[in-house]
Amino acid sequence: MNYRFSALITKEDEFYVARCPELDVTSQGLDVESARANLREAIELYLETWGAPESTSTTGESFWTFVEVTK
């Protein structure tokens, strides 16, 4: 079975940190692609250990956006 999870990748010091908010799984790498690959591996290990999530969103796509606030 195929699953699709979101990934947020941010630069933190010398590493790129990749997070999957649906599963609360985090990994890192020296570049974006290695952070993404490491997150994929961490998610695979999570699924092997804990099983598939009870529900995955099939109603629509999730997306990240920005909100600007002036103070």
BELJOLIN-V719925 format. One line per field, one symbol per residue. phi: phi as a letter, one per 40 degrees, with the letter a starting at -180 (. if undefined). psi: psi as a letter, one per 30 degrees, with the letter a starting at -180 (. if undefined). A space follows every 10 residues. Layout:
# BELJOLIN-V719925
phi: ???
psi: ???
This chain:
# BELJOLIN-V719925
phi: .cbbbcbbbb cbfcbbbbbb ccbfbbaaac accccccccd cccccdcccb gcccabcbci ccababbcbb b
psi: kklkllkkkl kjbflkkkkj fefhkkallf leeeeeeeee eeeeeeeeef lllekkjgfl kllkllkkkk .
